Amino acid sequence: MTLPDHRGMHTVVIVGGGAAGIELATRLGKRGDLDVALVDRDASHFWKPRLHELAAGLLGDGEEAVPYLAHAQSHGYRYEPGALRGLDVEARRIDLDEVRLPMTDELILPPRSLRYDTLVLAIGSRVNDFGTPGVLAYCDMLDSPAQAIALRRKILALALRSAGDPERRIRIGIVGAGATGVELAAELHHAFDDMHRYGGLGSASKLDITLMDMAPRVLPAVDPSTSASAQRTLEDIGVDVRLGVGVDAVTPEAFHLSDGSTVPCDIRVWAAGVTGHPIVAELGVFELSKDRRIVVDERLAAKGVANVYAIGDCAYAPAGAEGASVPPTAQAAHQQAGYLADALPRALRSETVRAFVYRSKGTLVSLGERQATGELPAVPRKTPIPMRGLLAKGLYVWLQHMHRVALHGWFRALALWLADGLRNTTLPPVKLH
């Protein structure tokens, strides 16, 4: 596809190529009547809900990556590499950092500026350390593919060291019993079983995983029955679940908990809470929530700042009940991208634009190779419809497929699905590198 001549067109700049940003760029770029630019510091998109699989070794480097440059060429927008470092709302201009090659540090692009008519911020979020001493120094996190790959290499090194020592245990501590922490604990158990089966490394019987959270139950945002189902599955595979306890400090050897106990760990993972990126506060122009996300109105426009919108995890959007906000989830990002793809062109034509309404489609959490748990909303029932086992896992995989459809269309998404099947028949399920 040849990019159209954008001279004289309304310029929409989208900063952040996560689930919300790349879906919005794809939808707007296909129109052909807007100059759409997608800005991201990385060269490719990776769907954040699959980071735990990358960390566990169930996905190889680049398997799910979508190169922005090629995707932009195919979908009518342009890719602008670089990290946001400044915003001038009066001049309608953003400033980008210089771009260097990751391995050689060679300068590719100097600092530069981009003009916009409409700016959409979709820069995501980061894990919230809550100011806990030692978290940033001694914990791994899952905010990016690079972090997930670094964690995978540490886990593999532990598995290799334990292979020749039958007495050596592999101790992994995970703070945060939300979806990320629960899925990582389950997939690590699955991955270690596969490592033993296909690589001769230590089995899951040598794995000691401790999952910790201040909440009274795992997956606290879902129905108690779904939470209880997930906890039973984790405990059945040997995960030590410790709830109602906080972390006072982290050292190179252990988590130190608020009840006075200590959890010795070889690897410490922090997956608790969500906060906005520091850059949103440094820009100094936005109204921010307590967790440093950009406060937006019912049409996702940043409050008090003209021509700027925020979507995805970086946005603090109202959601019905007094004081409630849209959760920072992939399905919320998908809905906001779809809404804005329709609302922006309407606003440019001076048409009436309806308010954004978030509708929860339920929750699904992977618990291993053939296991998942979750729930679907039931109307008018107050109790959600429970989903368990293989059926829930099938729906979980289907959601991954639908994200591909949103980015590539049905034909290419089907081709990718078939390629996955062929790859899985010839390669080991765990990437031992």
C-alpha positions in Angstrom: 0.0 0.0 0.0 1.4 3.4 -0.9 0.9 6.1 1.7 -1.3 9.0 0.5 -0.1 12.5 0.0 -1.0 14.1 3.4 -0.3 17.7 2.5 -3.1 19.9 3.7 -4.7 17.1 5.8 -5.6 17.3 9.5 -2.6 15.7 11.3 -3.3 13.3 14.1 -0.3 12.3 16.2 -0.6 9.2 18.4 2.1 8.8 21.0 2.4 5.2 22.2 2.0 2.0 20.1 0.4 -0.3 22.7 -3.0 -1.9 22.3 -4.8 1.4 22.2 -2.4 3.4 20.1 -1.7 0.9 17.3 -5.4 0.0 17.0 -6.3 3.7 16.7 -3.5 4.3 14.1 -4.7 1.3 12.1 -8.3 2.4 12.0 -7.6 6.1 11.3 -4.9 5.3 8.7 -7.2 3.1 6.7 -9.5 6.1 6.1 -7.0 7.9 3.9 -8.4 11.4 4.7 -6.1 12.1 7.7 -2.4 12.4 8.2 -1.8 9.9 11.0 1.6 9.5 12.7 2.3 6.9 15.4 5.2 7.6 17.8 6.9 5.0 19.8 10.4 4.5 21.3 10.4 0.8 20.3 10.5 -0.6 16.8 7.7 -3.0 17.2 4.4 -3.6 19.0 3.9 -6.4 21.5 0.5 -7.1 23.1 1.0 -6.6 26.8 -1.3 -9.4 28.1 1.2 -11.9 26.6 4.3 -10.6 28.4 4.0 -13.3 31.1 4.3 -16.0 28.3 7.4 -14.3 26.9 8.9 -14.2 30.4 8.1 -17.9 31.0 9.7 -18.9 27.7 6.4 -19.9 26.0 7.0 -17.3 23.4 10.2 -16.7 21.5 11.8 -13.3 20.8 9.9 -11.6 18.0 7.2 -14.2 17.6 4.3 -11.8 18.5 6.1 -8.6 17.6 4.5 -6.3 14.9 7.1 -4.1 13.3 5.7 -0.5 13.2 7.4 0.4 10.0 6.0 -2.4 7.9 2.6 -2.2 9.6 2.4 1.5 9.0 3.2 1.1 5.3 0.4 -1.5 5.0 -2.2 0.5 6.9 -1.9 4.1 5.7 -0.1 5.8 8.7 3.5 6.7 9.3 5.8 5.6 12.1 7.9 8.1 13.9 10.5 6.5 16.2 11.4 8.3 19.5 10.4 8.9 23.1 8.2 11.8 24.1 10.2 14.4 26.1 8.2 17.6 25.7 4.8 19.2 24.7 3.9 22.7 23.7 0.1 22.9 23.6 0.1 26.5 22.4 2.2 25.6 19.3 0.6 22.2 19.0 4.0 20.5 19.0 5.6 17.5 20.7 9.4 17.1 21.2 11.1 13.7 20.8 14.3 12.3 22.2 17.2 11.3 19.9 17.1 7.7 18.6 20.1 5.4 18.9 20.7 1.8 17.8 20.2 -0.5 20.9 23.4 -2.5 20.5 25.9 0.0 19.2 24.4 3.3 20.6 24.9 4.8 17.1 22.9 8.0 16.6 20.1 7.4 14.1 17.9 10.5 14.6 18.7 13.7 16.5 16.1 15.3 18.9 13.3 16.6 16.8 9.7 18.0 16.9 6.4 17.0 15.3 3.5 19.3 14.7 0.0 18.1 15.3 -3.6 19.3 14.9 -4.9 16.6 17.3 -2.7 14.7 19.8 -3.6 11.4 21.3 -1.6 10.1 24.2 -1.6 6.3 24.6 1.7 5.8 26.4 0.5 3.1 28.7 1.5 2.7 32.4 4.1 1.1 34.6 4.1 -1.1 37.6 3.6 0.9 40.9 6.3 0.3 43.4 4.4 2.3 46.1 7.7 3.7 47.3 8.7 0.3 48.8 12.5 0.2 49.5 14.4 -2.1 47.2 11.8 -2.7 44.5 13.4 -0.8 41.7 16.9 -2.1 42.6 16.1 -5.8 43.1 12.8 -6.7 41.4 12.0 -7.7 37.8 8.9 -6.2 36.3 6.8 -6.9 33.2 6.1 -3.5 31.6 7.9 -4.3 28.3 9.2 -7.1 26.1 12.8 -6.2 27.1 11.9 -6.7 30.8 10.2 -10.0 30.0 13.1 -11.3 28.0 15.5 -10.3 30.8 13.4 -12.2 33.4 13.3 -15.3 31.1 17.1 -15.4 30.9 17.4 -15.3 34.7 14.8 -18.1 35.0 16.7 -20.2 32.4 20.0 -19.6 34.1 18.5 -20.9 37.4 17.1 -23.9 35.6 20.4 -24.7 34.1 22.2 -24.4 37.4 19.7 -26.6 39.2 19.9 -29.4 36.5 23.1 -30.8 38.0 22.1 -30.4 41.6 19.1 -32.5 42.6 18.9 -30.7 46.0 18.8 -27.2 44.6 15.4 -25.5 44.7 14.3 -22.7 42.4 12.7 -20.0 44.5 10.6 -17.3 42.7 8.6 -14.6 44.6 5.8 -12.7 42.9 4.2 -9.6 44.5 0.8 -8.9 43.0 -2.1 -11.4 42.8 -3.9 -9.6 39.9 -4.0 -11.1 36.4 -0.3 -10.6 35.7 0.9 -12.2 38.9 -1.5 -15.1 38.8 -0.8 -15.9 35.1 2.9 -15.7 35.5 2.9 -18.1 38.5 0.8 -20.6 36.5 2.7 -20.3 33.3 6.1 -20.7 35.1 4.9 -24.0 36.5 3.8 -25.1 33.0 7.1 -23.9 31.5 9.2 -25.8 34.0 7.3 -29.0 33.3 8.0 -28.5 29.6 11.7 -27.7 30.2 12.0 -31.1 32.0 10.1 -32.9 29.3 11.9 -31.4 26.3 15.2 -30.1 27.6 16.0 -32.3 30.6 16.1 -29.4 33.0 14.7 -29.1 36.5 11.0 -30.0 36.7 8.2 -28.1 38.3 8.7 -30.3 41.4 11.9 -28.3 42.1 10.0 -24.9 41.8 9.0 -22.9 44.8 6.7 -20.0 43.8 5.3 -17.6 46.4 2.6 -15.3 45.4 2.0 -12.3 47.7 -0.6 -9.5 47.9 -2.2 -7.2 50.5 -5.6 -8.0 49.0 -7.7 -10.7 50.9 -8.0 -12.8 47.7 -6.4 -13.4 44.3 -7.9 -11.5 41.4 -9.7 -9.1 43.8 -11.6 -7.3 40.9 -13.6 -10.4 40.0 -16.4 -12.4 41.6 -15.3 -14.3 44.7 -16.2 -17.7 43.1 -13.8 -16.9 40.2 -11.1 -15.8 42.6 -11.5 -19.0 44.7 -11.3 -21.1 41.5 -8.0 -19.4 40.5 -6.5 -19.8 44.0 -7.4 -23.5 44.1 -5.7 -24.1 40.8 -2.6 -22.3 41.9 -2.4 -24.2 45.2 -3.0 -27.5 43.4 0.2 -26.9 41.4 2.2 -26.0 44.5 2.1 -22.2 44.5 2.3 -20.7 48.0 -0.4 -18.0 48.1 0.0 -15.4 50.9 -2.8 -12.9 51.1 -3.5 -9.9 53.3 0.2 -9.1 53.8 2.3 -6.3 52.4 5.9 -5.9 51.5 8.0 -3.6 53.7 11.2 -4.0 51.9 13.1 -6.0 49.2 16.7 -7.1 49.5 18.9 -9.0 47.1 17.9 -12.2 48.9 14.3 -11.9 50.0 11.0 -10.1 50.4 10.4 -8.8 53.9 6.7 -8.8 54.7 4.6 -6.7 57.0 3.8 -9.6 59.3 7.5 -9.9 60.1 8.1 -13.0 57.9 10.7 -13.2 55.2 10.4 -15.0 51.8 13.9 -15.9 50.5 13.9 -15.7 46.6 16.4 -16.3 43.8 14.2 -14.1 41.6 11.8 -11.4 42.8 9.0 -10.2 40.5 6.9 -7.0 41.2 3.5 -7.1 39.5 1.5 -5.0 42.0 -0.5 -1.9 41.0 -0.4 0.5 38.0 0.7 4.1 37.8 1.3 6.6 35.0 4.7 7.2 33.4 6.7 10.0 35.0 6.7 11.9 31.7 3.0 12.9 32.1 3.8 14.7 35.3 7.0 16.2 33.9 5.1 17.7 31.0 3.3 19.9 33.5 0.1 20.6 31.6 -2.3 17.8 32.6 -4.7 17.2 35.5 -3.6 13.9 37.0 -5.2 11.3 39.2 -3.6 10.0 42.4 -2.0 7.3 40.4 -0.5 9.8 37.9 -2.8 9.1 35.0 -4.3 11.8 32.8 -7.8 12.8 33.8 -10.1 12.9 30.7 -13.7 13.8 30.2 -16.6 11.6 28.9 -15.2 12.0 25.3 -11.6 11.0 26.4 -10.3 14.6 25.9 -7.7 15.7 28.4 -9.3 18.1 30.9 -8.2 21.7 30.5 -6.0 21.0 27.4 -7.3 21.7 23.9 -6.9 19.2 21.1 -5.4 16.5 23.3 -6.9 13.1 24.1 -5.7 10.2 26.2 -6.6 6.5 25.9 -5.5 3.2 27.3 -3.7 2.8 30.6 -2.4 6.4 30.8 -6.0 7.7 30.9 -8.1 8.2 34.0 -11.6 8.0 32.4 -15.0 8.2 34.3 -17.0 5.0 34.3 -20.6 5.3 35.4 -20.7 5.1 39.2 -19.6 8.1 41.2 -15.8 8.1 41.5 -15.4 5.0 39.4 -12.9 4.9 36.5 -12.3 2.7 33.5 -9.9 -0.1 34.5 -6.5 -0.1 32.9 -7.0 -3.3 30.9 -6.6 -4.4 27.3 -10.3 -4.6 26.6 -10.7 -1.0 27.8 -7.9 0.1 25.5 -9.6 -1.7 22.6 -12.9 0.0 23.3 -11.4 3.4 23.6 -9.4 3.0 20.4 -12.6 2.0 18.6 -14.6 4.9 20.1 -12.0 7.5 19.2 -11.6 6.2 15.7 -15.2 7.0 15.1 -15.4 10.1 17.3 -12.4 12.1 16.0 -13.6 12.2 12.3 -17.1 13.2 13.6 -15.7 16.0 15.7 -13.7 17.3 12.8 -17.0 17.4 10.8 -18.6 19.3 13.6 -21.1 16.5 14.2 -22.5 15.5 17.6 -20.2 13.0 19.4 -21.6 10.7 21.9 -19.9 10.1 25.2 -17.6 7.1 25.7 -19.3 4.2 27.7 -17.1 1.4 28.9 -18.8 -2.0 28.8 -17.0 -4.9 30.6 -16.9 -8.0 28.5 -15.8 -10.1 31.4 -12.5 -11.4 32.6 -10.4 -14.4 31.6 -7.1 -15.5 33.2 -4.8 -18.2 31.9 -3.8 -20.8 34.4 -1.6 -23.0 32.2 -1.6 -25.0 29.0 -5.2 -26.1 29.1 -6.6 -24.2 32.0 -8.1 -20.8 32.5 -10.7 -19.2 34.7 -12.9 -16.2 34.4 -16.4 -14.8 34.1 -18.8 -13.2 31.6 -21.2 -10.5 32.5 -24.8 -11.5 32.9 -27.7 -9.1 32.3 -29.9 -8.6 34.2 -28.4 -11.0 36.7 -25.9 -9.5 39.2 -23.9 -12.7 39.4 -21.6 -13.2 36.4 -21.5 -16.4 34.4 -18.5 -18.5 35.5 -16.1 -19.8 32.9 -13.7 -22.6 33.8 -11.2 -25.1 32.3 -10.7 -25.8 28.6 -13.6 -23.7 27.4 -12.3 -20.6 29.2 -8.8 -21.3 27.8 -10.3 -21.5 24.3 -12.0 -18.1 24.8 -8.7 -16.7 26.2 -6.8 -17.8 23.0 -9.7 -16.3 20.9 -9.1 -12.9 22.5 -5.5 -13.0 21.4 -6.6 -13.9 17.9 -9.1 -11.0 17.8 -6.3 -8.6 18.7 -4.5 -9.8 15.6 -7.7 -9.4 13.5 -7.9 -5.7 14.7 -4.3 -5.1 13.5 -4.1 -7.2 10.4 -7.6 -8.2 9.2 -9.2 -11.7 9.2 -7.1 -13.1 6.3 -3.7 -12.3 7.7 -4.7 -13.2 11.3 -5.8 -16.6 10.0 -2.5 -17.1 8.3 -0.6 -16.2 11.5 -2.8 -18.7 13.4 -1.9 -21.4 11.0 1.8 -20.5 11.1 1.6 -20.8 14.9 0.3 -24.3 14.6 3.0 -25.3 12.2 5.7 -23.8 14.3 4.4 -25.6 17.4 4.7 -29.0 15.7 8.4 -28.5 14.9 9.8 -26.5 17.8 9.9 -27.3 21.5 7.1 -25.5 23.5 9.7 -23.7 25.7 12.3 -21.5 24.2 15.6 -22.6 25.9 17.6 -19.6 25.0 
